[in-house]
Amino acid sequence: MSQRPDLDHLSPDQLRALAAALFDRVEHKDRTLVHRDAVIEKLTHEVAILKRHQYAQRSEQRDAAQGSLLDELVDGDLAAIEAELAQLTADDAPAPPKKQPRRAPLPPELPRTLIHHEPENTQCRCGCQLKRVGEDISEKLDYVPGEFTVERHIRGKWACKQCDTLIQAPAPAQVIDKGIPTAGLLAQVLVAKYSDHLPLYRQERIFGRAGLTIPRSTLAAWVGNGGVQLQPLVDALRDILLQRNVLHADETPVSMLAPGKKKTHRAYVWAYCTTPFSDLNAVIYAFAPSRAGAHARTFLGDWQGKLVCDDYSGYKAGFGNGITEIGCMAHARRKFYDLHQTHKSTLAAQALEYIGQLYQIEREAKDLPPDKRQSIRDKKARPIADALHQWMLAQRQKVPDGSGTARALDYSLKRWKALTRYLDDGAVPIDNNRVENQIRPWALGRSNWLFAGSLRSGQRAAAVMTLIQSAKLNGHDPYAYLKDVLTRLPTQKNNAIDELLPHNWKPTVISCRAPDDRLSHRSYPLLAARDLIAQFIQEQRDGYQTA
């Protein structure tokens, strides 16, 4: 430790030199403290985010599905409490007056089983015979686990005794030739695996409980064959998707078993979909062994349009080849949201308020045509965005480098041009949430089947999930869609393949022209079947009465 100088014996020049040295030391310590505080804030911010991701809810707000689960628990508890109270007070309090039930009637198309409850004795105590004057009807919903049925195709042989000619109707075309599954069973396996995320070993057990154990090796063969047959639909959908001028893109990791090894490595699923404002509802998944940007460039090919994406560098190469980058405002908002959650930052709260105003304008204009949406954005959103930009620039001057606040501001400022390009085109969305929602089924699936067995199996999963998710986007039941498509696909002409794409698909309805049509191998809606049976029965009755 240096000895303190005696200030009384120092000359004026020595005092000046000492003061200058002290000022330098104080200034250096101030800079060190500012840097240290910035590093501490950054590390604290990162630790808080990691803790929240590890132990707390990751979404910025509670998911609707999670809320429904909580509602189910609450409703169940309330019903149990009310039942217990009713039991405790049954002997003490008079029964409350009956109220008209408010539940909706059960769907009329569900098959009904009639169960009659009649008195054992219809003789009155006075000796007279009782007469039926009415009835009360109540309905209860029942469920029978799935059970197998067999389609027995009988093909008659017709021969001529004179010329020995033999004719026979051709066998109906099937997706799997000489296989036992119908289109309905194959659709069930595919939907259960890729929509309900049930691995094949679980389906094997389910089928066993239904009365017939199908080995998972057989199920896997069906899945592989079905994926191959459905691939032309995915290729046709990709060509139509790339005709749109604005697309979303995102990617998510999926573990894949390395060939010849018992270890997995990280592969990726790339998702491309149309915007909420497009006339086409479609999403296409592409499975790739890595996250290299070359996979995105291979999929997009010569496409030149506006791509809504995050800040991943894999998309950057395409931006120099005619593709326009559209930034995601939700990603920018998320940086400030994390900052506010960890530090209760007033600066982050103010940024969230500005961005919230931009989203409120989008909610008001979401159902308008692009030109009117563009007009509203010019009038209302652009002034707010300009004010937000100037505010961010001013705040950045006050914030030390390296802090969590600086990182949140830098993310938006460096990408500001891309983030605000949506203001120039009413057909462009404000964020990339559309495709992120389409990525979520993969996150749910990988928690069930854990990893893809190979690159081919990953690509097959991507193809089938493309059709299933696109069917959902168009409001179709994926099972009904796949069943009808797999029925029609073997005889569908190549130049009419677009009729089977999810956005063009219409379920097959069988006409009721004659009784001979009633046994067609094609699927048809339940109501059409009921009308067909009723017509056939009536025709038989008419024929009997005529005879």
C-alpha positions in Angstrom: 0.0 0.0 0.0 1.5 3.4 -1.1 2.1 6.0 1.6 -0.2 9.0 1.5 1.7 12.2 0.5 1.8 15.2 2.8 -0.2 17.7 0.9 1.2 20.6 3.0 4.7 20.1 1.6 3.7 19.7 -2.1 4.2 22.5 -4.6 1.3 23.8 -6.8 2.5 21.8 -9.8 2.7 18.6 -7.7 -0.8 19.2 -6.4 -2.1 19.7 -10.0 -0.4 16.4 -11.1 -1.8 14.6 -8.1 -5.3 15.9 -8.8 -5.1 14.9 -12.4 -4.0 11.4 -11.5 -6.8 11.1 -9.0 -9.3 12.2 -11.6 -8.0 9.6 -14.1 -8.3 6.9 -11.5 -11.9 7.9 -10.7 -12.8 8.1 -14.3 -11.3 4.6 -15.0 -13.2 3.2 -12.0 -16.4 4.7 -13.2 -16.0 3.1 -16.6 -15.1 -0.2 -14.9 -18.2 0.0 -12.7 -20.5 0.8 -15.7 -19.1 -2.1 -17.6 -19.4 -4.4 -14.6 -23.0 -3.3 -14.0 -23.8 -3.9 -17.7 -22.3 -7.4 -17.6 -24.1 -8.2 -14.3 -27.4 -7.0 -15.8 -26.8 -9.1 -18.9 -26.0 -12.3 -17.0 -28.9 -11.7 -14.6 -31.2 -11.3 -17.6 -29.9 -14.5 -19.2 -30.2 -16.5 -15.9 -33.8 -15.3 -15.4 -34.7 -16.3 -19.0 -33.2 -19.7 -18.5 -35.0 -20.2 -15.2 -38.3 -19.1 -16.7 -37.8 -21.5 -19.7 -36.8 -24.3 -17.4 -39.4 -23.9 -14.6 -42.1 -21.5 -15.7 -44.5 -21.1 -18.6 -42.7 -20.4 -21.9 -45.5 -18.8 -23.8 -46.1 -15.0 -23.5 -49.6 -15.8 -22.5 -51.5 -18.8 -21.4 -52.4 -21.1 -24.3 -56.1 -21.6 -25.0 -55.7 -25.4 -24.8 -54.0 -25.1 -21.4 -56.8 -22.9 -20.3 -59.4 -25.5 -21.4 -57.6 -28.2 -19.3 -57.8 -26.0 -16.3 -61.5 -25.3 -17.0 -62.1 -29.0 -17.2 -60.6 -29.5 -13.8 -62.6 -26.7 -12.3 -65.8 -27.9 -13.9 -65.2 -31.4 -12.6 -64.6 -30.1 -9.0 -67.7 -28.0 -9.1 -69.9 -30.9 -10.3 -68.5 -33.1 -7.6 -69.1 -30.5 -4.9 -72.7 -29.9 -6.1 -73.3 -33.6 -6.0 -72.0 -34.0 -2.5 -74.1 -31.0 -1.3 -77.1 -32.6 -2.9 -76.5 -35.8 -1.0 -76.0 -34.1 2.3 -79.1 -31.9 2.0 -81.4 -34.5 0.4 -83.3 -35.4 3.6 -83.4 -31.9 5.1 -84.5 -29.6 2.3 -87.3 -29.9 -0.2 -86.3 -30.8 -3.7 -85.9 -27.7 -5.9 -88.3 -27.3 -8.8 -87.2 -29.0 -12.0 -85.6 -26.8 -14.6 -85.7 -27.3 -18.3 -82.4 -28.8 -19.5 -80.3 -26.3 -21.4 -77.9 -28.9 -23.1 -77.9 -29.0 -26.9 -79.6 -32.0 -28.4 -77.4 -34.9 -29.5 -76.6 -34.9 -33.3 -79.5 -36.5 -35.3 -77.1 -38.4 -37.6 -75.8 -40.6 -34.7 -77.3 -44.1 -34.8 -80.0 -44.7 -32.2 -80.6 -47.9 -30.2 -84.1 -48.0 -28.9 -84.5 -49.4 -25.3 -88.2 -49.7 -24.3 -89.2 -49.6 -20.6 -92.8 -50.7 -20.0 -94.7 -51.8 -16.9 -94.8 -55.5 -16.3 -98.5 -55.4 -15.7 -100.9 -53.1 -17.6 -103.9 -54.1 -15.6 -105.3 -51.4 -13.3 -106.1 -52.3 -9.7 -109.8 -51.7 -10.5 -109.8 -54.4 -13.1 -109.7 -52.2 -16.2 -107.1 -52.4 -19.0 -104.6 -49.4 -19.0 -104.3 -47.5 -22.3 -101.0 -45.9 -23.5 -101.5 -42.1 -23.6 -98.0 -40.8 -24.2 -94.3 -41.2 -23.4 -91.2 -39.5 -22.0 -88.0 -39.6 -23.9 -84.5 -39.0 -22.6 -81.2 -39.6 -24.5 -77.8 -40.6 -23.1 -74.6 -40.6 -25.1 -72.8 -44.0 -25.3 -69.5 -45.0 -26.8 -68.3 -48.4 -28.1 -64.5 -48.9 -28.7 -63.5 -49.4 -32.3 -64.1 -52.8 -33.8 -63.0 -54.4 -37.0 -65.3 -55.2 -40.0 -64.5 -57.0 -43.2 -65.4 -56.0 -46.7 -66.0 -59.2 -48.7 -65.6 -58.4 -52.4 -67.3 -61.2 -54.4 -66.5 -61.1 -58.1 -68.7 -63.4 -60.1 -67.5 -65.5 -63.0 -69.7 -65.6 -66.1 -69.1 -68.2 -68.8 -70.6 -69.1 -72.1 -71.3 -72.8 -72.7 -71.2 -72.4 -76.4 -67.8 -70.6 -76.9 -66.1 -71.2 -73.5 -65.8 -67.4 -72.9 -65.1 -66.4 -69.4 -65.6 -62.9 -68.1 -65.2 -61.3 -64.7 -65.3 -57.8 -63.3 -61.9 -56.4 -62.5 -60.8 -56.1 -58.9 -61.2 -52.5 -57.6 -57.9 -50.6 -57.5 -56.4 -50.2 -54.0 -53.6 -48.1 -52.7 -51.8 -51.2 -51.5 -52.3 -53.9 -54.1 -52.9 -57.4 -52.7 -52.9 -55.9 -49.2 -55.6 -56.4 -46.6 -56.1 -52.8 -45.4 -59.0 -50.7 -46.8 -58.5 -47.0 -47.5 -60.3 -46.4 -44.2 -57.9 -48.5 -42.1 -54.9 -47.1 -43.8 -56.2 -43.6 -43.2 -56.8 -44.4 -39.5 -53.2 -45.6 -39.1 -51.7 -42.5 -40.8 -53.9 -40.0 -38.9 -53.2 -41.8 -35.5 -49.5 -41.7 -36.2 -49.1 -38.2 -37.7 -52.0 -36.3 -36.3 -52.7 -37.9 -32.9 -48.9 -38.8 -32.6 -49.5 -42.4 -31.5 -46.4 -44.5 -32.3 -47.1 -47.8 -34.0 -46.5 -49.9 -31.0 -49.3 -48.1 -29.2 -51.6 -48.6 -32.2 -50.7 -52.3 -32.2 -52.0 -52.5 -28.6 -55.2 -50.6 -29.5 -55.9 -52.9 -32.4 -55.3 -55.9 -30.2 -58.0 -54.6 -27.8 -60.3 -54.3 -30.8 -59.9 -58.0 -31.5 -57.1 -58.3 -34.1 -53.4 -57.7 -33.3 -51.6 -56.3 -36.3 -47.8 -56.5 -35.9 -46.1 -53.1 -35.9 -43.9 -54.3 -38.8 -47.0 -54.7 -40.9 -48.3 -51.3 -39.8 -44.9 -49.8 -40.7 -45.1 -51.3 -44.1 -48.5 -49.8 -44.6 -47.3 -46.4 -43.5 -44.3 -46.5 -45.9 -46.5 -47.5 -48.8 -49.1 -44.9 -48.0 -46.5 -42.2 -47.8 -45.1 -43.1 -51.2 -48.6 -43.0 -52.8 -49.4 -39.6 -51.2 -46.1 -37.9 -52.3 -47.4 -36.7 -55.7 -50.1 -34.7 -53.9 -47.4 -33.0 -51.8 -45.4 -32.2 -54.9 -48.4 -30.7 -56.6 -49.2 -28.6 -53.5 -45.7 -27.3 -53.4 -45.9 -26.1 -57.0 -49.2 -24.2 -56.1 -47.7 -22.8 -52.9 -44.7 -21.3 -54.8 -47.1 -19.4 -57.0 -48.0 -17.1 -54.1 -46.0 -13.9 -53.7 -45.9 -13.9 -49.9 -44.9 -16.9 -47.8 -43.9 -17.7 -44.2 -40.9 -19.8 -43.3 -39.6 -21.4 -40.1 -37.7 -24.4 -38.9 -37.6 -26.6 -35.8 -35.1 -29.3 -34.7 -36.0 -33.0 -34.7 -33.7 -35.8 -33.5 -32.9 -38.4 -36.2 -31.2 -41.7 -35.8 -27.8 -41.7 -37.4 -27.4 -44.4 -40.1 -25.5 -47.4 -38.8 -25.3 -46.0 -35.3 -27.3 -46.1 -32.1 -27.0 -42.4 -31.6 -29.2 -39.5 -32.8 -28.2 -36.2 -34.3 -30.1 -33.0 -34.8 -32.1 -32.8 -38.1 -34.6 -30.1 -39.0 -38.1 -29.7 -40.3 -38.6 -26.6 -42.5 -42.1 -25.3 -42.8 -43.5 -23.0 -45.5 -47.0 -21.7 -45.5 -49.3 -19.1 -47.0 -50.3 -16.0 -45.1 -53.6 -15.4 -43.3 -54.6 -13.0 -46.1 -54.0 -15.5 -48.9 -56.7 -17.2 -50.9 -54.8 -20.5 -50.4 -54.7 -22.3 -47.1 -51.7 -24.6 -47.2 -48.5 -25.6 -45.3 -45.7 -27.8 -46.6 -43.1 -29.4 -44.4 -39.6 -30.4 -45.7 -37.4 -32.7 -43.6 -33.7 -32.1 -43.9 -30.6 -33.6 -42.2 -29.4 -30.1 -41.0 -30.2 -26.5 -40.6 -28.1 -25.3 -43.5 -29.6 -22.5 -45.6 -29.1 -24.6 -48.7 -32.2 -26.6 -47.8 -34.3 -23.5 -47.9 -32.8 -22.4 -51.2 -33.4 -25.8 -52.7 -37.1 -25.8 -51.7 -37.7 -22.2 -52.9 -35.8 -22.7 -56.1 -36.4 -19.8 -58.5 -39.2 -18.4 -56.3 -39.0 -14.6 -55.9 -41.3 -13.0 -53.5 -41.7 -11.7 -49.9 -40.6 -14.2 -47.2 -41.7 -13.6 -43.6 -39.1 -15.2 -41.4 -37.0 -14.7 -38.3 -33.4 -13.5 -38.2 -31.8 -16.9 -39.0 -28.8 -16.5 -41.3 -29.8 -19.5 -43.4 -32.4 -17.3 -45.2 -29.9 -14.5 -45.9 -28.5 -15.9 -49.2 -31.9 -15.8 -50.8 -32.4 -12.2 -50.0 -29.8 -11.3 -52.7 -31.5 -13.4 -55.3 -34.8 -11.6 -55.7 -36.4 -12.6 -52.3 -37.5 -9.7 -50.1 -37.0 -10.2 -46.3 -40.0 -9.4 -44.1 -39.2 -9.2 -40.4 -41.3 -10.7 -37.6 -42.6 -8.1 -35.1 -43.4 -10.8 -32.6 -39.7 -11.7 -32.3 -38.9 -8.0 -31.6 -41.7 -7.8 -29.1 -40.5 -11.0 -27.4 -37.1 -9.4 -26.6 -38.8 -6.6 -24.7 -41.2 -9.0 -23.1 -38.4 -11.1 -21.7 -36.7 -7.9 -20.5 -39.8 -6.8 -18.7 -40.4 -10.2 -17.1 -36.9 -10.4 -15.7 -36.3 -6.7 -14.6 -39.7 -5.1 -14.7 -38.1 -2.5 -17.0 -40.1 0.6 -17.6 -38.3 1.0 -20.9 -39.5 -2.5 -22.0 -43.0 -1.7 -20.8 -43.0 1.5 -23.0 -41.8 -0.5 -26.0 -44.5 -3.2 -25.4 -47.1 -0.4 -25.3 -45.9 1.0 -28.7 -45.9 -2.5 -30.3 -49.3 -3.3 -28.8 -50.7 -0.3 -30.6 -49.4 -1.7 -33.9 -51.1 -5.0 -33.2 -54.3 -3.4 -32.2 -54.5 -1.8 -35.7 -53.8 -5.2 -37.3 -56.7 -6.7 -35.3 -59.0 -3.9 -36.6 -58.0 -4.5 -40.2 -57.5 -8.2 -40.4 -60.8 -8.9 -42.2 -60.4 -6.1 -44.7 -59.2 -6.4 -48.3 -55.4 -5.7 -48.8 -56.0 -2.2 -50.3 -58.1 -1.0 -47.4 -55.7 -2.6 -44.9 -52.9 -0.8 -46.5 -54.8 2.5 -46.3 -55.4 2.0 -42.5 -51.7 1.1 -42.0 -50.6 4.3 -43.8 -52.9 6.4 -41.7 -52.6 4.9 -38.3 -49.7 2.4 -38.0 -46.9 4.2 -39.9 -46.9 7.3 -37.5 -46.7 4.9 -34.5 -43.8 2.9 -36.1 -41.9 6.1 -36.9 -42.3 7.4 -33.4 -41.2 4.0 -32.0 -38.1 4.1 -34.2 -37.1 7.5 -33.0 -37.8 6.6 -29.4 -35.6 3.5 -29.7 -32.7 5.5 -31.2 -32.9 8.0 -28.4 -33.0 5.3 -25.7 -30.1 3.4 -27.2 -27.8 6.4 -26.6 -28.5 6.2 -22.9 -28.0 2.4 -22.5 -24.5 0.8 -21.9 -23.3 -1.7 -24.5 -23.7 -5.3 -23.6 -26.7 -4.9 -21.3 -30.0 -6.8 -21.8 -31.7 -3.6 -22.6 -29.2 -2.8 -25.3 -29.6 -6.2 -26.8 -33.4 -5.8 -27.0 -33.0 -2.4 -28.7 -30.3 -3.6 -31.1 -32.4 -6.5 -32.3 -35.1 -4.1 -33.5 -32.9 -1.3 -34.7 -30.7 -3.6 -36.8 -33.7 -5.1 -38.5 -36.0 -2.1 -38.6 -36.3 -1.9 -42.3 -37.3 -5.6 -42.5 -39.7 -5.2 -39.5 -41.6 -2.4 -41.1 -41.8 -3.6 -44.7 -45.3 -4.9 -43.9 -46.5 -1.3 -43.8 -45.8 -1.1 -47.6 -48.1 -4.0 -48.6 -51.5 -4.8 -47.3 -51.1 -8.5 -48.2 -48.1 -8.9 -45.9 -48.6 -9.9 -42.2 -47.0 -8.2 -39.3 -45.3 -11.3 -37.9 -44.4 -14.9 -38.5 -46.9 -16.4 -36.0 -48.8 -18.2 -38.7 -46.0 -20.6 -39.5 -45.0 -20.9 -35.9 -48.4 -22.3 -35.1 -48.0 -24.8 -37.9 -44.7 -26.0 -36.4 -46.3 -26.9 -33.1 -47.6 -30.3 -34.1 -44.0 -31.4 -34.7 -43.1 -30.2 -31.1 -46.0 -32.4 -29.8 -45.1 -35.3 -32.0 -41.4 -35.5 -31.1 -42.3 -35.7 -27.4 -44.2 -38.9 -28.3 -42.0 -40.7 -30.9 -38.8 -39.0 -29.7 -36.8 -39.3 -32.9 -37.1 -40.0 -36.7 -35.8 -43.4 -37.6 -34.1 -42.3 -40.8 -34.0 -39.5 -43.3 -36.6 -41.3 -45.4 -39.0 -41.8 -42.5 -38.6 -38.1 -41.6 -39.4 -37.1 -45.2 -42.4 -39.4 -45.2 -43.6 -37.9 -42.0 -43.3 -34.5 -43.5 -45.3 -35.5 -46.5 -48.2 -37.0 -44.6 -48.3 -34.2 -42.0 -48.3 -31.7 -44.9 -51.6 -33.1 -46.1 -53.1 -33.6 -42.7 -52.2 -30.0 -41.5 -53.3 -28.5 -44.8 -56.6 -30.4 -44.5 -57.1 -28.9 -41.0 -56.4 -25.4 -42.3 -59.2 -25.9 -44.9 -61.6 -27.1 -42.2 -61.6 -30.8 -43.1 -61.5 -33.7 -40.8 -58.1 -35.3 -41.7 -59.4 -38.8 -41.4 -62.3 -38.2 -43.8 -60.0 -36.4 -46.1 -57.3 -39.1 -46.2 -59.8 -41.9 -46.4 -61.5 -40.4 -49.5 -58.2 -39.5 -51.1 -56.7 -42.9 -50.6 -59.9 -44.4 -52.1 -59.8 -42.2 -55.2 -56.1 -41.9 -55.7 -55.5 -45.3 -57.5 -57.9 -44.4 -60.3 -57.3 -40.6 -60.3 -55.8 -39.2 -63.6 -52.5 -37.4 -63.3 -53.9 -34.3 -65.0 -56.7 -34.2 -62.3 -54.5 -34.7 -59.3 -55.2 -31.1 -58.1 -58.8 -32.2 -57.3 -57.5 -34.2 -54.4 -55.5 -31.3 -52.8 -56.9 -30.1 -49.5 -58.0 -26.7 -50.7 -59.9 -28.3 -53.7 -61.1 -31.5 -52.1 -64.8 -32.2 -51.9 -66.0 -35.5 -50.3 -67.4 -38.1 -52.6 -71.2 -38.3 -52.5 -72.9 -41.3 -54.1 -76.0 -40.7 -56.1 -79.1 -42.7 -55.3 -80.2 -43.6 -58.8 -80.9 -47.3 -58.4 -80.7 -50.1 -55.8 -77.6 -51.6 -57.5 -75.6 -48.5 -56.5 -76.0 -49.2 -52.8 -72.9 -51.5 -52.6 -70.3 -49.2 -54.2 -66.9 -49.6 -52.7 -66.5 -45.8 -52.3 -67.1 -44.0 -49.0 -70.0 -41.6 -48.7 -71.5 -39.5 -45.9 -73.8 -41.1 -43.4 -76.8 -39.1 -44.5 -76.4 -40.2 -48.1 -76.2 -43.8 -47.0 -79.3 -43.4 -44.9 -81.3 -42.0 -47.8 -80.0 -44.7 -50.1 -81.2 -47.5 -47.7 -84.5 -45.8 -47.1 -85.1 -45.6 -50.9 -84.2 -49.2 -51.4 -86.6 -50.4 -48.6 -89.4 -48.3 -50.1 -88.8 -49.8 -53.5 -88.9 -53.3 -52.1 -92.2 -52.5 -50.3 -93.7 -51.1 -53.5 -92.6 -54.1 -55.4 -94.1 -56.5 -52.8 -97.4 -54.6 -52.8 -97.6 -54.7 -56.6 -97.0 -58.4 -56.7 
